[in-house]
Structures are given as C-alpha cells and as structure tokens.
Amino acid sequence: MKKKIGPFGELSFLLGTLILPLGTSLMARGDFGLSVVVVPAYLLSLKLDFLTFGMAEYCLQGVLLVLFCLIMGKFRVGYLFSFFAAFSYGVVLDFWMPIVESIPLPTLGHRIALYIVGMMVNSFSISFYFKSYFPPQIYELFVKGLSGKFHIEMGKFKVGYDLASFAVSLVLSLLFFGRIVGIGVGSVACAFLNGILISFWCGVVEKIFDFSPRFPKWKAYFELNESEQ
C-alpha cells in the first residue's frame, strides 16, 4: 500500500484557506454567478468603494457571529477561531482577486472554462476544510449550531439558509443596481453540483493524505470546545 502524505491534520486547514479564495476569485471573474452564500458580500464590495470583497466577507461573517451568539445565548472561545478562519479567507481573497482580474477572457468559451476551473478549485479546497479538525467558518458554524439548537435536520436547515441568502442577494442586487448581479446560471450549477464535487474530492484526498493531527493536543482542545456547544 502506498504511504500517505502526512500527518496533514493542520496543513489541510491552511491549504483550504489558501485555495478556496482562489476558486471564488476565478468564479467571480468568469461572471456566471457565485454561490448565493457569498453573493451579499460580493454585492456590497461592488457598491461600496471602501469595501473589498474580502473585507465585506469577514465583516458580514462577523455580524453573523454576533447574531449566532445572541440566538444561542452563549459565547465560546472557539467561536473566535471561526472568525479567524473567516478573516484569513477574506485576506487571501483580496490577494487573489486583482491577480485573477488580470486574466484576459477574449471569448465566451474562455469565461466558461475559467468558471468551471473555479468550481473545481472551490470543491477541491472545501474537501480539505472537511478533513480538518479546526472549527469551520461562521457560515458553516451558523448552520451547524442553529440546526442542532432547534432540532432541525442540518441538510434541511442548510437549504433554508441558502434560500434566505438568495432572497437577500436578490433584494440587494435590485436595490443597488436595478438588475440581477452576482446570481446566474453558475449559482444554480453550484447548488446542484457542489455536494457531488466535494464528495468526489474528499475520496481523492483521503487516498493521498493522512489527516491525523500533528499536534493531538490542539485537536483535543477543539473537540472539547465542540462538545460544549
């Protein structure tokens, strides 16, 4: 049996943080619509000159974290790591955006190809997040925590959250620009294909990497904090 690369428990989070924003940047450049979860931040960055896409992302996730704590009626130190994950994602997103914006797209075919690459990069990077023991970004924390609190099946809660994000995105789009921006056929494709692609990549990376922790005490701490939620 081929020896796996690792232990990769901590590096999987780092790799996801570096690559996921690249996928988002490629999809934004392709301009066929983003995942509805990130569209509100994208629209705010287009409307407000002082906000970059990355800044809007971690600001909105910060607001969502406050709302999450109010609804849950408690605060855990581990929640701050979720905000750190969101902040890191935003910083790296702002690094990738100007680089990707410089890519020439002379034809519709080039846009389609770039968008597909972005979707693949996105799902690939998320597979590393799924294999990491670190707390997720606030979007995922919100869905996981509130679905548990109100005893709603997480998949159903996620659908409701995505629909709410779609509604907010649509309202902001029409309010800011008088037309639909940031939502398109690609958004629909993401909704249907992301789960399939993520499952595929999870199977691939499991065969290559050993996701056991290099620092078991870190994992024990986060697992303890998780059990207290």
C-alpha positions as a Python dict, from the first residue, in 0.01 Angstrom:
ca = {
    (1, 'M'): (0, 0, 0),
    (2, 'K'): (132, 343, -94),
    (3, 'K'): (227, 552, 206),
    (4, 'K'): (8, 859, 255),
    (5, 'I'): (144, 1212, 295),
    (6, 'G'): (111, 1342, 647),
    (7, 'P'): (20, 1388, 917),
    (8, 'F'): (-183, 1655, 741),
    (9, 'G'): (-445, 1750, 1003),
    (10, 'E'): (-333, 2110, 1047),
    (11, 'L'): (-199, 2173, 697),
    (12, 'S'): (-534, 2073, 547),
    (13, 'F'): (-691, 2383, 703),
    (14, 'L'): (-409, 2604, 579),
    (15, 'L'): (-432, 2463, 228),
    (16, 'G'): (-809, 2511, 221),
    (17, 'T'): (-767, 2872, 333),
    (18, 'L'): (-518, 2943, 55),
    (19, 'I'): (-704, 2769, -227),
    (20, 'L'): (-1074, 2836, -158),
    (21, 'P'): (-1044, 3213, -219),
    (22, 'L'): (-871, 3138, -550),
    (23, 'G'): (-1171, 2934, -661),
    (24, 'T'): (-1407, 3214, -558),
    (25, 'S'): (-1196, 3468, -749),
    (26, 'L'): (-1198, 3254, -1064),
    (27, 'M'): (-1574, 3216, -1047),
    (28, 'A'): (-1622, 3589, -995),
    (29, 'R'): (-1403, 3656, -1298),
    (30, 'G'): (-1598, 3406, -1508),
    (31, 'D'): (-1911, 3605, -1414),
    (32, 'F'): (-2177, 3335, -1434),
    (33, 'G'): (-2289, 3378, -1075),
    (34, 'L'): (-2140, 3293, -738),
    (35, 'S'): (-2262, 3068, -461),
    (36, 'V'): (-2555, 3254, -300),
    (37, 'V'): (-2381, 3238, 38),
    (38, 'V'): (-2108, 3481, -73),
    (39, 'V'): (-2316, 3698, -311),
    (40, 'P'): (-2424, 3954, -43),
    (41, 'A'): (-2059, 4032, 39),
    (42, 'Y'): (-1976, 4049, -333),
    (43, 'L'): (-2258, 4298, -394),
    (44, 'L'): (-2152, 4516, -101),
    (45, 'S'): (-1795, 4524, -236),
    (46, 'L'): (-1924, 4636, -578),
    (47, 'K'): (-2146, 4907, -428),
    (48, 'L'): (-1917, 5046, -157),
    (49, 'D'): (-1577, 5168, -276),
    (50, 'F'): (-1416, 5138, 68),
    (51, 'L'): (-1500, 4768, 97),
    (52, 'T'): (-1310, 4498, -87),
    (53, 'F'): (-1471, 4160, -147),
    (54, 'G'): (-1260, 4006, 127),
    (55, 'M'): (-1336, 4282, 378),
    (56, 'A'): (-1708, 4255, 308),
    (57, 'E'): (-1682, 3878, 362),
    (58, 'Y'): (-1531, 3889, 710),
    (59, 'C'): (-1743, 4188, 815),
    (60, 'L'): (-2064, 4007, 725),
    (61, 'Q'): (-1943, 3690, 890),
    (62, 'G'): (-1861, 3895, 1200),
    (63, 'V'): (-2219, 4025, 1207),
    (64, 'L'): (-2345, 3670, 1158),
    (65, 'L'): (-2131, 3554, 1451),
    (66, 'V'): (-2286, 3816, 1681),
    (67, 'L'): (-2633, 3708, 1567),
    (68, 'F'): (-2537, 3344, 1621),
    (69, 'C'): (-2422, 3410, 1979),
    (70, 'L'): (-2740, 3605, 2058),
    (71, 'I'): (-2962, 3325, 1930),
    (72, 'M'): (-2757, 3054, 2102),
    (73, 'G'): (-2746, 3260, 2421),
    (74, 'K'): (-2380, 3187, 2482),
    (75, 'F'): (-2028, 3254, 2362),
    (76, 'R'): (-1737, 3012, 2330),
    (77, 'V'): (-1373, 3099, 2279),
    (78, 'G'): (-1370, 2853, 1990),
    (79, 'Y'): (-1609, 3083, 1802),
    (80, 'L'): (-1324, 3331, 1772),
    (81, 'F'): (-1129, 3078, 1569),
    (82, 'S'): (-1422, 3062, 1327),
    (83, 'F'): (-1391, 3437, 1286),
    (84, 'F'): (-1015, 3400, 1240),
    (85, 'A'): (-1090, 3149, 962),
    (86, 'A'): (-1327, 3400, 801),
    (87, 'F'): (-1075, 3682, 837),
    (88, 'S'): (-796, 3471, 685),
    (89, 'Y'): (-1023, 3375, 397),
    (90, 'G'): (-1104, 3742, 333),
    (91, 'V'): (-740, 3849, 337),
    (92, 'V'): (-638, 3576, 93),
    (93, 'L'): (-940, 3655, -127),
    (94, 'D'): (-821, 4014, -159),
    (95, 'F'): (-479, 3881, -257),
    (96, 'W'): (-619, 3663, -537),
    (97, 'M'): (-883, 3899, -677),
    (98, 'P'): (-653, 4151, -853),
    (99, 'I'): (-436, 3871, -990),
    (100, 'V'): (-734, 3684, -1134),
    (101, 'E'): (-890, 4007, -1265),
    (102, 'S'): (-586, 4049, -1491),
    (103, 'I'): (-658, 3721, -1674),
    (104, 'P'): (-774, 3803, -2030),
    (105, 'L'): (-1104, 3644, -2136),
    (106, 'P'): (-1145, 3721, -2507),
    (107, 'T'): (-1431, 3478, -2571),
    (108, 'L'): (-1733, 3324, -2402),
    (109, 'G'): (-1554, 2990, -2413),
    (110, 'H'): (-1268, 3129, -2205),
    (111, 'R'): (-1517, 3255, -1945),
    (112, 'I'): (-1690, 2918, -1927),
    (113, 'A'): (-1360, 2734, -1893),
    (114, 'L'): (-1240, 2968, -1618),
    (115, 'Y'): (-1567, 2933, -1431),
    (116, 'I'): (-1552, 2554, -1444),
    (117, 'V'): (-1194, 2561, -1316),
    (118, 'G'): (-1310, 2789, -1034),
    (119, 'M'): (-1586, 2544, -935),
    (120, 'M'): (-1339, 2256, -933),
    (121, 'V'): (-1087, 2452, -725),
    (122, 'N'): (-1363, 2552, -483),
    (123, 'S'): (-1485, 2198, -424),
    (124, 'F'): (-1129, 2066, -402),
    (125, 'S'): (-1035, 2319, -134),
    (126, 'I'): (-1352, 2257, 66),
    (127, 'S'): (-1260, 1889, 86),
    (128, 'F'): (-951, 1994, 284),
    (129, 'Y'): (-1167, 2200, 519),
    (130, 'F'): (-1390, 1897, 575),
    (131, 'K'): (-1089, 1685, 670),
    (132, 'S'): (-954, 1942, 916),
    (133, 'Y'): (-1050, 1935, 1284),
    (134, 'F'): (-1041, 2314, 1314),
    (135, 'P'): (-1378, 2493, 1355),
    (136, 'P'): (-1545, 2594, 1027),
    (137, 'Q'): (-1606, 2945, 902),
    (138, 'I'): (-1905, 3124, 1053),
    (139, 'Y'): (-2142, 3035, 768),
    (140, 'E'): (-2099, 2665, 847),
    (141, 'L'): (-2092, 2725, 1225),
    (142, 'F'): (-2425, 2911, 1197),
    (143, 'V'): (-2593, 2626, 1009),
    (144, 'K'): (-2450, 2352, 1228),
    (145, 'G'): (-2515, 2528, 1560),
    (146, 'L'): (-2870, 2650, 1496),
    (147, 'S'): (-2987, 2331, 1330),
    (148, 'G'): (-2877, 2149, 1644),
    (149, 'K'): (-3034, 2402, 1879),
    (150, 'F'): (-3373, 2388, 1709),
    (151, 'H'): (-3354, 2015, 1628),
    (152, 'I'): (-3379, 2063, 1252),
    (153, 'E'): (-3206, 1821, 1017),
    (154, 'M'): (-2889, 2002, 906),
    (155, 'G'): (-2945, 1943, 535),
    (156, 'K'): (-3291, 2098, 553),
    (157, 'F'): (-3163, 2391, 758),
    (158, 'K'): (-2887, 2447, 501),
    (159, 'V'): (-3144, 2461, 221),
    (160, 'G'): (-3340, 2721, 420),
    (161, 'Y'): (-3025, 2921, 486),
    (162, 'D'): (-2932, 2915, 118),
    (163, 'L'): (-3281, 3029, 20),
    (164, 'A'): (-3259, 3315, 269),
    (165, 'S'): (-2918, 3409, 125),
    (166, 'F'): (-3067, 3402, -224),
    (167, 'A'): (-3352, 3632, -116),
    (168, 'V'): (-3111, 3879, 48),
    (169, 'S'): (-2886, 3870, -259),
    (170, 'L'): (-3178, 3936, -492),
    (171, 'V'): (-3302, 4230, -284),
    (172, 'L'): (-2955, 4385, -256),
    (173, 'S'): (-2890, 4334, -626),
    (174, 'L'): (-3209, 4509, -733),
    (175, 'L'): (-3171, 4779, -468),
    (176, 'F'): (-2808, 4860, -555),
    (177, 'F'): (-2805, 4810, -932),
    (178, 'G'): (-3164, 4778, -1052),
    (179, 'R'): (-3082, 4441, -1208),
    (180, 'I'): (-2962, 4096, -1105),
    (181, 'V'): (-2588, 4093, -1031),
    (182, 'G'): (-2379, 3810, -889),
    (183, 'I'): (-2653, 3549, -936),
    (184, 'G'): (-2671, 3345, -1254),
    (185, 'V'): (-2672, 3005, -1413),
    (186, 'G'): (-2346, 2933, -1231),
    (187, 'S'): (-2519, 2984, -896),
    (188, 'V'): (-2771, 2714, -991),
    (189, 'A'): (-2489, 2485, -1107),
    (190, 'C'): (-2312, 2536, -773),
    (191, 'A'): (-2626, 2444, -580),
    (192, 'F'): (-2664, 2115, -769),
    (193, 'L'): (-2301, 2014, -823),
    (194, 'N'): (-2106, 2133, -518),
    (195, 'G'): (-2208, 1842, -298),
    (196, 'I'): (-2120, 1588, -567),
    (197, 'L'): (-1784, 1752, -641),
    (198, 'I'): (-1690, 1784, -274),
    (199, 'S'): (-1770, 1417, -213),
    (200, 'F'): (-1555, 1323, -513),
    (201, 'W'): (-1257, 1528, -396),
    (202, 'C'): (-1292, 1401, -37),
    (203, 'G'): (-1248, 1049, -171),
    (204, 'V'): (-944, 1155, -373),
    (205, 'V'): (-760, 1338, -95),
    (206, 'E'): (-828, 1058, 155),
    (207, 'K'): (-624, 825, -66),
    (208, 'I'): (-329, 1067, -79),
    (209, 'F'): (-312, 1235, 262),
    (210, 'D'): (-307, 1117, 621),
    (211, 'F'): (-533, 1364, 803),
    (212, 'S'): (-431, 1266, 1154),
    (213, 'P'): (-314, 1563, 1365),
    (214, 'R'): (49, 1654, 1405),
    (215, 'F'): (-47, 1825, 1732),
    (216, 'P'): (-304, 1598, 1905),
    (217, 'K'): (-349, 1839, 2198),
    (218, 'W'): (-483, 2103, 1958),
    (219, 'K'): (-737, 1856, 1824),
    (220, 'A'): (-838, 1754, 2176),
    (221, 'Y'): (-896, 2119, 2268),
    (222, 'F'): (-1118, 2189, 1968),
    (223, 'E'): (-1310, 1865, 2015),
    (224, 'L'): (-1375, 1960, 2379),
    (225, 'N'): (-1495, 2302, 2276),
    (226, 'E'): (-1715, 2143, 2010),
    (227, 'S'): (-1881, 1914, 2265),
    (228, 'E'): (-1976, 2214, 2480),
    (229, 'Q'): (-2174, 2384, 2203),
}
